[in-house]
Amino acid sequence: MGHREALLEGAKQCLTEKGYARTTARDIVAASGANLASIGYHYGSKEALLAEALIQANSEWGKALERSMAGNPDAAGQAHEQFEAIWIRVIELLSRHRRLWSANFEAFPQIEHSPEIREALAKGMQEARAGLGESLLARLGEKNDERAARAVGSFFQALLTGVMAQWLIDPESAPTGQDLSRALLSVTVGLREKELPV
């Protein structure tokens, strides 16, 4: 492994162990075995390196999320039961990667000051919207087109971010997969009864 790859792995390790805000260049160097000057040579700055590490760590988590959402494609059950099963698995995955999501939330305030972080988070968000939308529509057996995938992906991503925040702040009272399924069922039934325009 060269210095560039070692720095990236070291930065990912620091993100999960120390968080975004508390990771220093020296921490990354210690975790990677590289030297301080190599950060500037390969990435330009610590912020650019952390942004790349965040992209990669989130991408790896995204693949785990897709596998979690896929579950058993032949499983029977109504759409809300499938939705509940997906969220039970997603929440379990969130709890296993709690430190990564804490690092993501720490990075959010940096978007006003760091173009690298803004770009990293925006890129991840765009990929997540498309992937989540397509995966969820396929899992539920719904018609899948670009507009539907973007809308469903955006909804799922908004829900995911909110659920993450609640699990980080207060896991004891954060929503479960059953809670989310029950809420979605209540809302959709209510909307159908009112025949609101789509």
Buried (B, 14 or more C-beta within 10 A) or exposed (E): EEBBEBBBBBBBBBBBEBBBEEBEBEBBBEBBEBEEEBBEEBBEEBBBBBBBBBBBBBEEBBEEBBEBBEBEEEEEEEBBEBBBBBBBBBBEBBEEBBBBBBBBBBBEEBBEEBEBBBBBBEBBBEBBBBBBBBBBBBBBEEEBEEEBBBBBBBBBBEBBBEBBEBBBEEEEEBBEBEBBBBEBBEEEEEEEEEEEEE
